[in-house]
Amino acid sequence: MSSEYNYDADAQFFPFFVLTVSSLITLPLTYSLLRSPSDVAGTSSKAAHIASPYTPKNADIIQTSRAKQKRKELRLKRMLTAATGWLTMAYMIYLMYVTARAQPTVWNPYDILDIGMSASEKQINSRYRKLSVTMHPDKRQPNPALNETVESINDAWVEIVKAYKALTDEEIRNNYIQYGNPDGKQSTSFGIALPSILVAEGSGKYVLVFYGALLGIGLPWLVGKWWYAREICSRNTASGMDDGDVVNAVSSALEYRDVLHGTKEHSGLGKLEKLLLQASEASTEDENSAMKPKDRKRLEDLDDPVRRKTFAMVWAYLTRLDLDDRTLEAEKYELAPTALQLNEAFLSICLAYGFTAPVLSSYRLSQSLVQAVPPTQRLPLMQLPHFTPSIIRNLEQKTTANNGSKDHMTIQSLMALPAEQRQALAQAAGLTNDRLKVAENVARQLPYLRVEKAFFKVQGEKFIIPSSLVQFVVKARFIPPGSTNVPPVTDEDLRTSIPAEGDIQAQKQEQEQHPGKIAVPPFTFSAFDKQPFAVDASSDGFREADI
């Protein structure tokens, strides 16, 4: 017995294989492209942005960066990949439609002799004698009209003899029963659903080059990239990471190379480092805006230009450093959304291992990236427009002289001051009345969470019972800083009704009050599902909204 491999030269099977593989890639990719993004689909139900007439510096660059980010979200590469996949699938379906199917023939002696399977040996012999009269090569002449030749007539008679012996000769009959062929066991053939062009003469070297590049270059490159990325942030080093270490880990990802590619990795790098280090050294005493010595040394020790520029750009963004170059400013704002997404990925890794320190540092970095403030000892007033570190320092010096506090002033403490005192302090710190009004307008729209009551409960139970699913209930309100006419909290607001054990209707109503989603802490969110509070013009205050 011999074996051989047969490739699909007639496109009988490989279109099915290619169609299946391409559909596994194309269909999910197409679904992800056609569905509405979560931020767009829920725009009508989510809270609107804070309304403010404030226009930040480099507003045109920021708008250009946002437009570029939206174009990037269109995912042109994914669209091209999906289009290629659909074209491939269409071509495979076309091949399946136009290719004639080769029906496998099963050798059947009854069909060859044209008798029924219930025929007796006497009937078989009679049928064979009749065929020998008409089908024997000595008694049959080729018919050119039927395209018959001497060879085809001989082959047909050989099949008749085989069929007759398979039904009458004991040995040949055993071969037919055991192997399905009167000649005994046949050669084994393995069919491979790939085009024969892959193994055709002249194609072998290209296939060899492909496998050599895949196994000799691609595999070592992937392993090396994974290994060096693991060395940057491993399980042993992640357990005690501070805010600066998290910035270093987030800025070490390869995703930034999509932005800083080509000449961008070297363009302006020297100027960026010079400005960043000068600002850091000049403001060493200002612990809010200066990099720590450890972070400055880390920047100087980096060799990869992309890695070096990314690390410097992230710190320039966090410290709101003016780079005095529109190209560098555009790159700075373009890297920020990527850093925020990578920080969320880093947070997921830390949560999986239960590292407390890097989790808290990641939370602080997420807030810092949104507000563009340094993650180390941030100034809360930097969230307001027109407030700079120098103005905040002057303002805090005035208030510290009065109350002796060494803590940084918060937005709540600023808005709690009387309007006349707040205006006088702002003017003394170098902030005009018009700019102060803009900042106050923004402060009164910031959702400040005030917890009124927190307790544990078990659904449908009055007490906490062993081995039960315990829920942590927080009753809180969002009260913006500087709000007036805040309605007091009543006992009815803090009361939690517990349905009776047999009251199905009450239990159903309580379940309908919940959003139907399970939130597993810790987690973060960057947008409210709906307005956390709403201004009530009739009472010149605000009214509550259930979140």
C-alpha positions in Angstrom: 0.0 0.0 0.0 1.2 3.5 -0.8 0.1 6.9 0.3 0.0 10.2 -1.5 -1.1 13.7 -0.8 -3.5 15.4 -3.2 -4.0 19.1 -3.3 -7.2 20.8 -4.4 -6.3 21.7 -7.9 -9.9 22.0 -9.1 -11.1 24.2 -6.2 -13.4 21.5 -4.8 -12.7 22.0 -1.1 -10.3 24.9 -0.4 -13.0 27.6 -1.0 -15.0 26.2 2.0 -11.9 26.4 4.2 -11.0 29.9 3.1 -14.6 31.1 3.4 -14.8 29.7 7.0 -11.6 31.3 8.2 -12.3 34.7 6.5 -15.8 34.7 7.9 -14.5 34.1 11.5 -12.5 37.3 11.1 -14.7 39.5 8.8 -18.1 39.0 10.5 -17.1 40.1 14.1 -15.0 42.9 12.6 -17.9 44.1 10.5 -20.2 44.0 13.6 -17.8 46.1 15.6 -17.7 48.7 12.7 -21.4 48.9 12.1 -22.6 49.1 15.7 -22.8 52.5 17.3 -20.1 53.4 19.8 -21.2 53.3 23.4 -20.4 57.0 23.9 -22.4 57.9 20.8 -25.3 55.6 21.4 -25.9 56.8 24.9 -25.4 60.5 24.2 -29.0 61.3 24.7 -29.1 59.7 28.1 -25.8 60.8 29.4 -25.1 64.1 31.2 -24.0 67.0 29.1 -20.6 68.6 29.5 -20.1 71.6 31.8 -21.1 74.8 30.0 -18.5 77.5 30.2 -17.4 80.4 28.1 -13.7 79.6 29.0 -11.4 79.0 26.0 -8.2 77.3 27.0 -4.8 78.1 25.5 -4.1 76.3 22.2 -7.8 75.7 21.8 -7.4 75.3 18.0 -4.8 72.6 18.5 -7.0 70.8 21.0 -9.9 70.8 18.5 -7.7 69.5 15.8 -6.5 66.7 18.1 -10.1 65.8 18.9 -11.0 65.7 15.2 -8.0 63.5 14.5 -9.1 61.3 17.4 -12.5 60.9 15.9 -11.0 60.1 12.5 -8.9 57.5 14.2 -12.0 56.0 15.8 -13.3 55.4 12.3 -10.6 52.7 12.2 -9.6 52.9 8.5 -7.4 49.9 8.8 -10.2 47.8 10.2 -12.5 49.0 7.4 -10.0 48.0 4.8 -9.5 44.7 6.5 -13.3 44.1 6.6 -13.6 45.1 2.9 -10.9 42.7 1.9 -12.5 40.0 3.9 -15.9 40.5 2.2 -14.2 40.4 -1.2 -12.4 37.2 -0.3 -15.7 35.7 0.9 -17.5 36.8 -2.3 -14.8 35.2 -4.5 -14.9 32.0 -2.5 -18.7 31.8 -2.9 -18.2 32.5 -6.7 -15.7 29.6 -6.9 -18.1 27.3 -5.0 -20.9 28.2 -7.5 -19.1 27.8 -10.8 -16.9 24.8 -9.9 -18.4 21.5 -11.0 -18.7 19.1 -8.1 -16.9 15.8 -8.6 -19.2 13.2 -7.2 -17.4 10.3 -5.6 -18.3 7.0 -7.3 -18.7 3.9 -5.2 -17.8 0.6 -7.0 -20.9 -1.5 -7.0 -20.9 -4.8 -8.9 -24.7 -5.0 -8.9 -24.9 -1.6 -10.8 -22.2 -2.8 -13.2 -24.1 -6.0 -14.1 -27.4 -4.1 -13.9 -29.1 -6.5 -11.6 -30.9 -6.2 -8.2 -29.1 -6.8 -5.0 -31.5 -9.7 -4.2 -30.5 -11.6 -7.3 -29.5 -15.2 -6.8 -26.3 -16.8 -8.2 -28.3 -18.4 -11.0 -29.6 -15.0 -12.1 -26.1 -13.5 -11.8 -24.7 -16.2 -14.1 -27.5 -15.7 -16.6 -26.9 -12.0 -16.7 -23.2 -12.5 -17.2 -23.8 -14.8 -20.1 -26.1 -12.2 -21.8 -23.5 -9.4 -21.3 -20.7 -11.6 -22.7 -22.7 -11.8 -26.0 -23.1 -8.1 -26.4 -20.2 -6.5 -24.3 -17.3 -8.8 -25.1 -14.5 -7.0 -27.0 -14.5 -9.7 -29.7 -18.2 -9.2 -30.3 -18.5 -5.4 -30.0 -17.2 -2.8 -32.4 -16.4 0.8 -31.4 -19.1 3.3 -32.2 -17.6 6.6 -33.3 -21.0 8.4 -32.7 -20.8 7.5 -29.0 -17.1 8.3 -28.9 -16.2 4.7 -28.1 -12.7 3.3 -28.6 -11.1 -0.1 -28.3 -9.6 0.8 -24.9 -13.0 2.0 -23.5 -14.6 -1.2 -24.6 -11.9 -3.3 -23.0 -12.1 -1.3 -19.8 -15.9 -1.8 -19.7 -15.5 -5.6 -20.1 -12.8 -5.8 -17.4 -15.3 -4.1 -15.0 -18.0 -6.6 -15.9 -15.6 -9.5 -15.2 -14.6 -8.0 -11.9 -18.2 -7.5 -10.9 -19.1 -11.0 -11.9 -16.2 -12.5 -9.9 -16.9 -10.3 -6.9 -20.3 -11.9 -6.7 -19.3 -15.5 -7.5 -15.6 -16.1 -6.7 -15.1 -16.6 -2.9 -11.7 -14.9 -2.6 -12.6 -11.9 -4.7 -15.9 -11.6 -2.9 -14.0 -11.4 0.4 -11.9 -8.6 -1.0 -15.0 -6.7 -2.0 -16.7 -7.1 1.3 -13.6 -6.2 3.3 -12.0 -3.4 1.2 -14.9 -2.4 -1.1 -12.8 -3.4 -4.2 -12.3 -6.8 -5.8 -8.6 -6.0 -6.2 -8.1 -5.8 -2.5 -6.7 -3.0 -0.4 -6.0 0.2 -2.5 -3.5 3.0 -2.0 -4.3 5.7 0.6 -4.8 9.2 -0.6 -4.8 12.3 1.7 -6.6 15.3 0.4 -5.5 18.8 1.5 -7.9 21.7 1.0 -5.3 24.1 -0.3 -4.5 25.2 -3.8 -1.9 23.1 -5.6 0.0 26.3 -6.5 1.5 26.2 -3.0 3.5 23.1 -3.9 3.9 23.7 -7.6 7.4 23.8 -9.1 8.9 27.1 -8.3 6.7 28.0 -5.4 8.6 26.0 -2.8 11.2 28.6 -2.2 8.6 31.2 -1.4 6.8 29.0 1.0 10.2 28.2 2.7 11.0 31.9 2.9 7.6 32.6 4.5 8.1 29.9 7.2 11.6 31.0 7.8 10.5 34.6 8.4 7.7 33.4 10.6 9.6 31.0 12.8 13.1 32.6 12.5 12.2 36.3 12.8 8.6 36.7 13.8 8.6 34.3 16.7 11.8 35.5 18.4 10.7 39.1 17.9 7.3 38.4 19.7 9.0 36.5 22.5 11.7 39.3 22.9 9.0 42.0 22.9 7.0 40.2 25.6 10.1 39.6 27.7 11.4 43.1 27.6 7.9 44.5 28.3 7.7 42.1 31.2 11.0 43.4 32.6 9.6 47.0 32.6 6.7 46.0 34.8 6.7 42.6 36.5 4.8 41.2 39.4 7.6 41.8 41.8 8.1 45.5 40.8 4.4 46.3 40.5 3.5 45.7 44.2 5.1 48.9 45.5 4.7 51.3 42.6 4.0 54.9 43.3 2.5 57.6 41.0 5.7 58.2 39.1 6.2 54.5 38.6 2.7 54.2 37.1 3.4 57.1 34.7 6.6 55.2 33.7 4.7 52.0 33.1 1.9 53.7 31.2 4.3 55.6 28.9 6.3 52.4 28.1 3.6 50.9 25.8 4.1 50.2 22.1 0.9 51.9 21.2 2.6 55.3 21.2 4.7 54.3 18.2 1.6 54.7 16.0 1.7 58.4 16.9 5.5 59.0 17.1 6.5 57.2 13.9 9.0 58.2 11.3 10.7 61.5 11.9 8.4 62.3 14.8 10.4 60.2 17.2 13.4 62.5 17.0 11.7 65.8 16.0 11.8 68.2 18.9 13.1 65.7 21.4 16.0 67.8 22.6 13.9 70.9 23.0 11.2 69.0 24.9 13.7 67.5 27.3 15.4 70.8 27.8 12.2 72.6 28.6 10.9 69.9 30.9 14.1 69.6 32.9 14.5 73.3 33.2 11.0 73.7 34.4 11.5 70.9 36.9 14.7 72.2 38.2 13.4 75.8 38.4 10.4 74.7 40.4 12.0 72.2 42.7 10.4 73.8 45.7 7.0 73.7 44.0 6.2 70.1 44.7 3.1 70.3 42.5 4.7 71.0 39.2 8.2 69.5 39.5 9.2 66.0 38.6 10.8 64.0 41.3 14.5 63.3 41.1 13.8 59.7 40.5 11.6 60.5 37.5 14.2 63.0 36.1 16.9 60.3 36.3 14.6 57.8 34.7 14.2 60.2 31.7 17.9 60.7 31.4 18.6 56.9 31.5 16.2 56.0 28.6 17.9 55.1 25.3 14.9 54.4 23.0 13.9 57.8 21.4 10.2 56.9 21.2 10.2 55.7 24.8 12.1 58.8 25.9 9.9 61.2 24.0 6.7 59.5 25.2 7.8 59.7 28.9 8.7 63.4 28.5 5.5 64.2 26.7 3.3 62.6 29.3 5.0 64.6 32.0 4.8 67.8 29.9 1.0 67.2 29.6 0.6 66.5 33.3 2.5 69.6 34.3 0.8 71.8 31.6 4.2 72.8 30.3 4.2 75.3 27.4 6.4 73.8 24.7 6.4 76.9 22.5 6.0 74.7 19.4 2.7 73.9 17.7 3.9 70.5 16.5 5.0 69.4 20.0 1.8 70.8 21.5 -0.2 68.8 19.0 1.7 65.6 19.8 1.3 66.3 23.6 -2.5 66.5 23.3 -2.6 63.5 20.9 -0.8 61.3 23.4 -3.1 62.0 26.3 -6.1 59.9 25.2 -3.8 56.9 24.6 -2.3 57.3 28.0 -5.7 57.3 29.6 -6.7 54.1 27.9 -3.4 52.4 28.8 -3.9 53.4 32.4 -7.2 51.7 32.4 -5.6 48.5 31.1 -2.8 48.8 33.7 -5.5 49.1 36.4 -7.2 45.9 35.2 -3.9 44.1 35.6 -3.3 45.4 39.1 -6.8 44.5 40.2 -6.3 40.9 39.0 -3.3 40.6 41.3 -4.7 42.6 44.2 -2.0 45.2 44.3 -3.3 48.1 46.5 -0.5 50.7 46.0 -0.5 50.7 42.2 -4.3 50.5 42.1 -4.5 53.8 44.1 -1.8 55.3 42.0 -3.6 54.4 38.8 -6.8 56.0 40.1 -4.9 59.2 40.9 -3.2 59.1 37.5 -6.6 58.7 35.8 -7.9 61.8 37.5 -4.6 63.6 36.7 -4.8 62.8 33.0 -8.4 64.0 32.8 -7.6 67.3 34.5 -4.0 67.7 33.2 -2.5 68.0 36.7 0.6 66.2 38.2 -0.3 63.0 40.1 1.9 63.9 43.1 0.2 66.3 45.6 -2.2 67.9 43.2 -3.7 71.3 43.7 -7.5 70.9 43.7 -8.0 74.5 42.4 -6.2 73.6 39.2 -9.5 72.1 38.0 -11.0 75.5 37.7 -10.2 77.8 34.6 -7.8 80.7 35.0 -6.3 79.2 38.1 -2.5 78.8 37.8 0.0 77.4 40.3 1.2 80.9 41.1 -2.3 82.3 41.7 -3.1 79.2 43.8 0.0 79.7 45.9 -0.8 83.4 46.5 -4.4 82.5 47.4 -3.3 79.7 49.8 -0.8 82.0 51.5 -3.6 84.5 52.2 -5.9 81.9 53.6 -3.1 80.1 55.5 -2.3 83.4 57.3 -5.9 83.5 58.5 -6.6 80.0 59.5 -3.1 78.5 59.9 -4.0 75.4 57.7 -1.2 73.7 55.7 -3.5 71.7 53.4 -4.2 72.8 49.9 -7.4 74.7 49.4 -10.2 72.7 47.9 -13.0 73.9 45.6 -15.4 73.3 48.4 -13.5 75.5 50.8 -13.2 78.2 48.2 -16.9 78.3 47.4 -17.8 78.1 51.1 -16.2 81.6 51.6 -18.5 84.6 51.4 -18.6 86.2 48.0 -17.0 89.4 49.1 -14.1 87.6 50.8 -13.6 85.2 47.9 -13.5 88.2 45.5 -11.0 90.1 47.7 -8.7 87.0 48.0 -8.8 86.4 44.2 -7.9 90.0 43.4 -5.1 89.9 45.9 -3.8 86.7 44.3 -3.9 88.2 40.8 -7.3 86.9 39.5 -9.7 89.5 38.0 -13.4 89.5 38.8 -14.4 88.4 35.3 -12.2 85.3 35.4 -13.3 84.6 39.0 -17.0 84.5 37.8 -16.1 82.1 35.0 -14.3 79.8 37.6 -17.3 80.1 40.0 -19.7 79.1 37.2 -17.7 76.0 36.5 -17.4 75.2 40.2 -21.2 75.3 40.7 -21.5 72.6 38.0 -19.0 70.1 39.4 -20.8 67.1 40.9 -19.5 66.7 44.5 -20.6 63.4 46.1 -21.8 63.8 49.7 -22.4 60.5 51.4 -25.5 60.6 53.7 -25.7 57.0 54.9 -24.0 53.7 54.2 -24.9 50.3 55.4 -25.0 46.6 54.5 -28.2 44.7 53.7 -29.4 41.3 52.4 -32.1 41.4 49.7 -35.4 40.5 51.3 -34.0 40.1 54.8 -34.1 42.3 57.9 -30.8 41.0 59.3 -27.5 39.9 57.9 -27.6 36.1 57.8 -24.6 33.8 57.4 -23.6 32.7 53.9 -25.8 35.3 52.2 -25.1 37.7 49.4 -24.5 41.0 51.1 -25.1 44.3 49.4 -23.4 47.5 50.4 -25.9 50.3 50.1 -24.7 54.0 49.8 -27.2 56.8 50.0 -25.6 59.9 48.7 -26.3 63.2 47.0 -24.4 65.2 44.4 -24.2 68.7 45.8 -22.1 71.2 43.7 -19.7 73.4 45.6 -21.3 76.8 46.5 -24.9 75.5 46.2 -27.6 77.4 48.1 -31.0 76.3 49.4 -29.8 72.7 49.8 -32.9 70.7 50.9 -32.3 68.8 54.2 -32.1 65.1 54.3 -35.2 63.5 55.8 -35.6 60.2 57.5 -37.8 59.1 54.7 -34.9 59.6 52.2 -32.6 57.4 54.3 -35.1 54.7 55.0 -34.8 51.4 53.2 -38.0 49.4 52.8 -37.8 45.7 53.3 -40.6 43.8 51.6 -42.4 41.1 53.6 -41.4 37.6 52.9 -44.6 36.7 51.1 -45.2 40.1 49.4 -44.3 39.3 45.8 -45.6 42.5 44.5 -43.5 44.6 46.8 -40.4 42.6 46.1 -41.0 43.0 42.3 -41.3 46.8 42.7 -38.0 46.9 44.7 -36.2 45.0 42.0 -37.6 47.4 39.3 -36.1 50.3 41.1 -32.6 49.0 40.6 -30.8 49.5 37.2 -30.4 45.8 36.6 -26.6 46.0 36.5 -24.1 44.6 39.0 -21.2 46.9 39.8 -18.2 45.1 41.2 -15.9 47.6 43.0 -13.4 49.0 42.6 -14.2 50.7 39.3 -14.1 54.0 37.6 -16.3 55.9 35.3 -15.8 59.1 33.3 -19.5 60.0 32.4 -22.8 60.0 34.3 -25.7 58.0 32.8 -27.8 61.1 33.5 -27.7 64.4 35.1 -26.4 64.0 38.7 -28.3 67.1 39.7 -30.5 69.7 38.0 -31.0 73.3 38.7 -34.5 74.2 39.8 -35.3 77.8 38.7 -38.4 78.1 40.9 -36.4 77.6 44.2 -33.1 79.2 43.0 -31.4 76.0 44.1 -31.2 72.4 42.9 -33.3 69.3 43.0 -32.2 65.8 43.6 -31.9 63.1 40.9 -31.6 59.4 41.5 -28.4 57.9 40.1 
